[in-house]
Amino acid sequence: MTVHSTMPDEPVIPMPALTPGALRSAVAQIAPAYLPAFVEHLDEAAEQAAAQSTIAPLRSFLQRWGEFVAIQRYPARAVRLRELETAAENAPDREALRPILAGIREILDAAQREVAG
């Protein structure tokens, strides 16, 4: 029997600060396959911020990736979200889709609360 160092519902890393560097480190650690998307999104947000003379695109970037990390740092939460997303894609009708979307919303709301601190 293999013993895991963390329980499925415990975070594998602490919630990082909402800075590009801290989030980049977290993504590299818990979801390295997403690092190219992170860097591309950061570049786009910086370009938009400069073009629009506003920090709003950077704030949106930090919020989105903060929520991503908040979900991914809990393996059970990340797996459940993927299961619900797959179920949503395969739902036969709107009635079957409602509880699935409610489950997705619950996970996203929890991540938003974590990011908000």
C-alpha positions in Angstrom: 0.0 0.0 0.0 1.3 3.4 -1.0 1.1 6.2 1.5 0.6 9.7 0.1 2.2 12.7 1.7 -1.0 14.7 1.5 -4.6 13.8 1.7 -6.7 14.4 -1.4 -8.6 17.3 0.2 -5.5 19.0 1.6 -3.7 21.6 -0.5 -0.4 20.4 -2.0 1.0 24.0 -1.8 0.0 27.1 0.2 -2.0 29.7 -1.7 0.6 32.0 -3.2 0.4 35.8 -3.3 -1.4 37.2 -6.3 1.7 38.3 -8.1 2.9 37.1 -11.5 6.1 35.6 -10.0 4.3 33.8 -7.2 1.6 32.5 -9.5 4.2 31.4 -12.1 6.0 29.4 -9.4 2.8 27.8 -8.2 1.7 26.9 -11.8 5.2 25.4 -12.5 4.9 23.3 -9.4 1.3 22.0 -9.5 0.4 22.2 -13.2 3.5 22.6 -15.3 1.7 21.7 -18.5 -0.2 25.1 -18.2 3.0 27.2 -17.8 3.1 28.1 -21.6 -0.6 29.3 -21.4 0.3 31.3 -18.2 3.2 33.0 -19.9 1.2 33.7 -23.1 -1.7 35.2 -21.0 0.7 37.3 -19.0 2.2 38.7 -22.2 -1.2 39.5 -23.6 -2.4 41.1 -20.4 0.8 43.3 -20.2 0.3 44.4 -23.9 -3.4 45.2 -23.3 -2.5 47.1 -20.1 0.0 49.2 -22.0 -2.2 49.8 -25.0 -5.2 50.8 -22.9 -3.3 52.7 -20.2 -5.0 50.7 -17.5 -4.1 47.9 -15.1 -7.5 46.1 -15.6 -6.1 43.4 -17.9 -3.4 42.6 -15.3 -5.9 42.4 -12.5 -8.0 40.1 -14.6 -4.9 38.0 -15.3 -4.1 37.7 -11.6 -7.7 36.8 -10.7 -8.0 34.1 -13.4 -4.7 32.5 -12.5 -5.2 32.9 -8.8 -8.5 30.9 -9.2 -6.7 28.3 -11.3 -4.1 27.8 -8.6 -6.8 27.8 -5.9 -8.4 24.9 -7.7 -5.3 23.0 -8.8 -3.6 23.1 -5.4 -6.3 20.7 -4.1 -6.0 17.5 -6.2 -9.5 16.3 -5.3 -11.0 19.6 -6.3 -9.2 19.7 -9.6 -10.3 16.1 -10.4 -13.9 16.9 -9.5 -13.9 20.0 -11.7 -12.6 17.9 -14.7 -15.2 15.2 -14.1 -18.0 17.9 -14.0 -16.7 19.6 -17.1 -16.7 16.2 -18.9 -20.2 15.5 -17.6 -21.4 18.9 -18.9 -20.0 18.2 -22.3 -21.9 14.9 -22.4 -25.2 16.0 -20.7 -28.1 14.8 -22.8 -30.3 17.9 -22.0 -30.6 21.1 -19.9 -32.3 19.3 -17.0 -29.3 17.0 -16.6 -27.0 19.9 -17.0 -28.3 22.0 -14.1 -26.8 20.0 -11.2 -23.6 19.7 -13.1 -23.3 23.4 -13.6 -24.2 23.9 -9.9 -21.3 21.7 -9.0 -18.9 23.6 -11.2 -20.2 26.9 -9.8 -19.6 25.7 -6.3 -15.9 24.9 -7.1 -15.4 28.2 -8.9 -17.0 30.1 -6.0 -14.8 28.4 -3.5 -11.7 29.4 -5.6 -12.9 33.0 -5.9 -13.3 33.2 -2.1 -9.8 31.8 -1.6 -8.4 34.4 -4.0 -10.3 37.2 -2.3 -8.8 36.1 1.0 
